[in-house]
């Protein structure tokens, strides 16, 4: 578990966007992963109320769901989000950190299914709930730097 | 203030839109949101690919901005739910998004958004969402 925790910590640090948001993994386990995004002034979505942007909650939930998949699988594999549905139940309280608890409840050979909630104080009084599906072994045949190469289909006007 | 300036002001007032670096251009009442690539948007540094959460946040912001352009809301609409479909990996390039308001009722608006990079016909992600809109009175 400690090795897993270190690996996930490295993943948070290694993902520039997770680092920019200050996302941290608080706990991992069979019941799921808990992650935190600290409240920061630059994360505000409504300047009139100071409520954090829905997009921050989206990014945290996506990241938490992905980590829940990694912890549920025995071997490391690359994953990609297929779809993510989020219900926003109430605005987060201004000034409070946001937590996300995600649980991968089923993984087949090619797809993993995850449920998650985001909350500021109590997981039973969530800010948002999410349901996501992930493709497993998503970068099969695409190695390091694959996205730096030109797109497969030639694009007009592109050298 | 022209509608275009008004839109720019709305986006500049939102700290999170500034953090991501979102801009927008208007052609009549059709808005194109623009997200220039930045290192801080990367989710997977190996490929590298833009973080899925960033694309979701960008499309959500596009829907909110389009609603403010079309409906002239006094207050920001509230997001009720969104469904994001990821179609292609987000490459380290500028991303564009356009929103279509499918219906605005008395309380709820239904909005579809598509995001693309090099080819408009090859979207990298799509979003559908419901938003709580409040009367301007």
Boltz contact constraints between the chains, C-beta under 6 A:
constraints:
  - contact:
      token1: [A, 14]
      token2: [B, 45]
      max_distance: 6.0
  - contact:
      token1: [A, 15]
      token2: [B, 43]
      max_distance: 6.0
  - contact:
      token1: [A, 16]
      token2: [B, 39]
      max_distance: 6.0
  - contact:
      token1: [A, 16]
      token2: [B, 40]
      max_distance: 6.0
  - contact:
      token1: [A, 16]
      token2: [B, 42]
      max_distance: 6.0
  - contact:
      token1: [A, 17]
      token2: [B, 41]
      max_distance: 6.0
  - contact:
      token1: [A, 17]
      token2: [B, 42]
      max_distance: 6.0
  - contact:
      token1: [A, 17]
      token2: [B, 43]
      max_distance: 6.0
  - contact:
      token1: [A, 17]
      token2: [B, 51]
      max_distance: 6.0
  - contact:
      token1: [A, 17]
      token2: [B, 54]
      max_distance: 6.0
  - contact:
      token1: [A, 20]
      token2: [B, 40]
      max_distance: 6.0
  - contact:
      token1: [A, 42]
      token2: [B, 15]
      max_distance: 6.0
  - contact:
      token1: [A, 42]
      token2: [B, 19]
      max_distance: 6.0
  - contact:
      token1: [A, 43]
      token2: [B, 16]
      max_distance: 6.0
  - contact:
      token1: [A, 44]
      token2: [B, 15]
      max_distance: 6.0
  - contact:
      token1: [A, 45]
      token2: [B, 16]
      max_distance: 6.0
  - contact:
      token1: [A, 46]
      token2: [B, 76]
      max_distance: 6.0
  - contact:
      token1: [A, 47]
      token2: [B, 13]
      max_distance: 6.0
  - contact:
      token1: [A, 53]
      token2: [B, 16]
      max_distance: 6.0
  - contact:
      token1: [A, 54]
      token2: [B, 60]
      max_distance: 6.0
  - contact:
      token1: [A, 54]
      token2: [B, 79]
      max_distance: 6.0
  - contact:
      token1: [A, 55]
      token2: [B, 16]
      max_distance: 6.0
  - contact:
      token1: [A, 55]
      token2: [B, 57]
      max_distance: 6.0
  - contact:
      token1: [A, 55]
      token2: [B, 60]
      max_distance: 6.0
  - contact:
      token1: [A, 58]
      token2: [B, 53]
      max_distance: 6.0
  - contact:
      token1: [A, 58]
      token2: [B, 56]
      max_distance: 6.0
  - contact:
      token1: [A, 58]
      token2: [B, 57]
      max_distance: 6.0
  - contact:
      token1: [A, 59]
      token2: [B, 53]
      max_distance: 6.0
  - contact:
      token1: [A, 59]
      token2: [B, 57]
      max_distance: 6.0
  - contact:
      token1: [A, 62]
      token2: [B, 52]
      max_distance: 6.0
  - contact:
      token1: [A, 62]
      token2: [B, 53]
      max_distance: 6.0
  - contact:
      token1: [A, 81]
      token2: [B, 52]
      max_distance: 6.0
  - contact:
      token1: [A, 81]
      token2: [B, 86]
      max_distance: 6.0
  - contact:
      token1: [A, 83]
      token2: [B, 85]
      max_distance: 6.0
  - contact:
      token1: [A, 84]
      token2: [B, 84]
      max_distance: 6.0
  - contact:
      token1: [A, 85]
      token2: [B, 83]
      max_distance: 6.0
  - contact:
      token1: [A, 86]
      token2: [B, 82]
      max_distance: 6.0
  - contact:
      token1: [A, 87]
      token2: [B, 81]
      max_distance: 6.0
  - contact:
      token1: [A, 88]
      token2: [B, 79]
      max_distance: 6.0
  - contact:
      token1: [A, 144]
      token2: [B, 46]
      max_distance: 6.0
  - contact:
      token1: [A, 146]
      token2: [B, 47]
      max_distance: 6.0
  - contact:
      token1: [A, 147]
      token2: [B, 47]
      max_distance: 6.0
  - contact:
      token1: [A, 147]
      token2: [B, 48]
      max_distance: 6.0
  - contact:
      token1: [A, 147]
      token2: [B, 49]
      max_distance: 6.0
  - contact:
      token1: [A, 147]
      token2: [B, 89]
      max_distance: 6.0
  - contact:
      token1: [A, 147]
      token2: [B, 91]
      max_distance: 6.0
  - contact:
      token1: [A, 155]
      token2: [B, 118]
      max_distance: 6.0
